Amino acid sequence: MDLPVYNTLILSDLHLGAETSHAREATRVLKENRFQRLILLGDIFADLNFARLTKDHWKFLGYIRKLSNPKRNIEVVWVEGNHDHGLTNIMSHLVGVRVYQHYAWQFNGLRHIAIHGHQFDGFQVSNVRLSTLGTSLYLQLQKLDFKSKPIVRLIDRLNTHWLRLSSKVSAGALHYARQRDADRIFCGHTHQAVHVEQDGIHYYNSGGWVDSRLTYLTVDEEGVQIHEFDEHEFNQHEYTERTDDRDSSQERSEVDSESADFADEAGLLEDVEYESVGR
């Protein structure tokens, strides 16, 4: 049975480089769905340290590079988040996607806006250095934590609730959308998938991929849906690759060497100059 073709699939806060990142599951979601546009809505990376990336993290990036091939006819958009600030400029060259700080598109007669959401987090905006230090400490705690990462997950939840990020970001996003005559606005940043409607404007948060609830959004003729990744549901049937996903012997060898290719390219990062990010 053919899968539905979504106008847009939105995924954010994967935090590649973090030990709690569910990159393997995120890659499965991209392979299991059909879409005309993919929006990576910020914080795809945890920080700028490529040494933290695992095999599954490189595979996710390799699949993004595959999707960005013009022959696929899929628009891949990367919206910059606070964690991957700066690194997205370089990754746009390596995986072939364009980077935005704010992305807007029209669909089904409605104006849509995608922005990561840290812009509406007053603490993040006012304490960039402190936030960076906190990120470093957070990543170090992941190495010391137990297998199920209870300490890290608790800190993440406390951080979200203490700063009341969800309500702050939703209020700021709705105001931002209203100023720009948008009907729908999409954010990440809070790691909490929610939908809020105010005066006819709809705010959606895509959630995150570092906790127990893994979520993403889809946009189609029926509207916007919040999806939750279900490991058991995915395991109930063996994934059969679609014809356009099947690798020839040459493509399989490319996939096998993907990590090495990216590692070589990453080794050149110090020679690459940052470019300004298009708005």
C-alpha positions in Angstrom: 0.0 0.0 0.0 1.4 3.4 -1.0 2.3 5.7 1.8 0.7 9.2 1.9 2.8 12.0 0.5 3.0 14.9 3.0 3.7 18.4 1.8 6.1 18.9 4.7 7.7 16.8 7.5 9.3 18.7 10.4 11.8 17.3 12.8 13.9 19.2 15.4 16.1 18.9 18.5 17.9 15.7 17.5 21.1 16.9 19.3 23.6 14.8 17.3 26.6 14.3 19.5 24.6 13.8 22.7 24.5 10.3 24.0 20.7 10.5 24.4 20.2 11.4 20.7 17.8 9.0 19.0 19.4 9.4 15.5 18.7 5.8 14.4 15.0 6.2 15.1 14.9 9.6 13.4 16.5 8.1 10.3 13.8 5.3 10.3 11.1 7.9 10.4 12.5 9.7 7.3 12.8 6.4 5.4 9.3 5.3 6.4 7.5 8.5 5.2 7.1 10.3 1.9 7.2 14.1 1.8 7.9 16.9 -0.6 9.7 19.1 1.9 11.8 18.2 5.0 12.4 20.9 7.6 15.2 20.3 10.1 13.9 22.8 12.7 17.1 23.5 14.6 19.4 21.9 17.3 20.2 19.0 15.0 23.6 19.1 16.7 24.3 19.3 20.4 27.4 21.3 20.0 30.3 21.9 17.6 32.3 18.8 18.7 32.3 16.4 15.7 34.2 13.8 17.8 31.0 13.1 19.8 29.2 11.9 16.7 28.5 8.1 16.6 27.9 5.8 13.6 24.2 6.3 13.8 24.7 10.1 13.9 26.8 9.9 10.7 24.2 7.7 9.1 21.5 10.3 9.7 23.6 13.0 8.1 24.3 10.6 5.2 20.6 10.1 4.6 20.0 13.9 4.7 22.7 14.2 2.0 20.9 11.5 0.0 17.5 13.3 0.3 19.1 16.6 -0.8 20.1 15.1 -4.1 18.2 17.1 -6.8 17.1 13.9 -8.4 14.9 13.2 -5.4 12.9 16.4 -6.0 12.6 17.0 -2.2 13.2 20.4 -0.7 15.4 20.0 2.4 15.5 23.0 4.7 17.7 23.5 7.7 16.5 26.2 10.2 19.3 27.2 12.6 18.9 26.5 16.3 20.9 27.8 19.3 22.9 24.6 19.7 24.0 24.3 16.1 24.6 28.0 15.6 27.6 28.4 13.3 28.0 24.7 12.5 25.0 24.8 10.1 26.9 27.1 7.8 29.4 24.4 7.3 27.0 21.5 7.2 25.0 23.3 4.4 28.1 22.6 2.2 28.6 19.0 3.4 25.0 17.8 3.1 23.9 20.1 0.4 21.0 21.9 2.2 20.3 25.6 2.5 20.3 27.1 6.0 17.8 29.7 7.3 17.1 31.4 10.5 13.4 31.9 9.5 11.7 29.9 6.8 8.3 30.7 5.3 6.1 28.9 2.7 2.6 28.9 1.3 0.5 25.7 1.3 -3.2 25.1 0.8 -3.9 28.9 0.9 -2.2 29.4 4.3 1.1 31.1 5.2 3.5 28.9 7.3 6.6 30.0 9.2 9.3 27.8 10.7 11.7 29.2 13.3 13.6 27.3 16.0 12.1 29.2 19.0 15.1 30.1 21.1 14.5 33.7 19.9 11.5 33.7 22.2 13.4 32.3 25.2 14.6 35.4 27.1 17.0 33.5 29.3 18.7 32.0 26.2 19.0 35.3 24.5 20.3 37.1 27.5 22.7 34.4 28.8 24.4 32.9 25.7 27.7 32.2 27.5 26.0 30.7 30.5 23.9 28.5 28.2 26.9 27.3 26.4 28.6 26.4 29.7 25.5 24.5 30.7 25.5 22.6 27.5 29.1 21.5 28.0 28.2 20.3 31.6 25.1 18.6 30.3 27.1 16.6 27.8 29.7 15.6 30.4 26.9 14.4 32.8 25.8 12.1 30.0 29.1 10.2 30.2 28.8 9.8 34.0 25.0 9.0 34.1 23.5 5.5 34.3 22.5 3.6 31.3 18.9 4.9 31.2 20.2 8.5 31.7 17.8 9.4 34.6 19.9 12.3 35.8 20.2 13.9 32.3 16.5 13.4 31.6 15.5 14.9 35.0 17.7 18.0 34.4 16.2 18.4 30.9 12.6 18.3 32.4 13.5 20.6 35.3 15.1 23.1 32.9 12.0 23.1 30.6 9.5 23.6 33.5 11.7 25.9 35.6 12.1 28.4 32.8 8.6 27.8 31.6 9.9 27.5 28.1 6.8 26.0 26.5 4.6 28.9 27.4 7.3 31.5 26.7 8.0 30.1 23.3 4.4 29.6 22.3 3.5 33.2 23.3 6.5 34.7 21.5 5.9 32.6 18.4 2.2 33.5 18.2 3.1 37.2 18.5 5.8 36.7 15.8 3.3 35.0 13.5 0.7 37.7 14.0 3.1 40.4 13.0 3.9 38.5 9.8 0.3 37.6 8.9 1.1 33.9 9.3 -1.6 31.3 9.8 0.6 28.6 11.3 4.0 28.8 13.0 6.3 25.9 13.9 9.0 25.8 16.6 11.3 23.4 18.4 13.6 24.2 21.3 11.4 23.2 24.2 11.4 19.4 23.5 7.6 19.4 24.1 5.3 18.7 21.2 2.2 20.9 21.6 -0.5 22.7 19.6 -1.9 26.0 20.7 -4.5 28.1 18.8 -5.0 31.8 19.5 -7.2 34.2 17.5 -7.1 31.9 14.5 -3.3 31.5 14.5 -1.9 28.0 15.2 1.4 27.3 17.0 2.9 23.8 16.8 6.0 22.6 18.5 7.8 19.6 17.0 9.1 18.2 20.3 12.5 16.5 20.4 14.6 13.3 20.0 16.5 13.1 23.3 13.9 11.9 25.7 11.4 9.1 25.9 8.8 10.8 23.8 10.1 11.2 20.2 7.9 13.3 18.0 7.7 15.0 14.6 5.1 17.0 12.6 3.5 16.5 9.2 1.6 19.0 7.1 -0.8 17.9 4.3 -4.2 18.6 2.9 -5.8 17.3 6.1 -3.9 19.8 8.3 -1.0 19.4 10.8 -0.5 16.2 12.8 1.8 15.5 15.7 3.3 12.0 15.4 5.0 10.0 18.1 7.6 7.4 17.2 6.6 4.0 18.5 9.5 1.5 18.6 7.1 -1.5 19.0 5.0 -0.4 16.0 8.0 0.0 13.8 9.3 -3.4 14.9 6.0 -5.2 14.1 6.8 -5.1 10.4 10.1 -5.3 8.8 10.8 -2.1 6.8 11.0 -2.8 3.1 12.9 -0.1 1.2 11.0 1.6 -1.6 12.4 1.4 -5.1 13.9 4.9 -4.9 15.7 3.9 -1.6 17.2 0.7 -2.8 20.9 0.9 -3.2 22.8 -0.5 -6.2 26.1 -2.2 -5.3 27.9 1.1 -5.9 25.4 3.0 -3.7 25.9 0.3 -0.9 29.6 0.9 -0.9 29.0 4.6 -0.7 26.8 4.0 2.4 29.4 1.8 4.0 32.0 4.5 3.6 29.7 7.4 4.5 31.1 7.8 8.0 34.6 7.9 6.6 33.7 10.4 3.9 32.1 12.7 6.5 35.0 12.3 8.8 37.4 13.4 6.1 35.2 16.4 5.3 35.0 17.3 9.0 38.7 17.3 9.2 38.7 20.1 6.7 36.4 22.3 8.9 39.3 24.4 10.2 40.0 25.5 6.6 36.4 26.4 5.8 35.3 30.0 6.3 31.9 30.7 7.8 29.4 32.4 5.5 26.5 34.5 6.5 23.3 32.6 6.9 20.5 33.7 4.5 17.3 34.9 6.0 
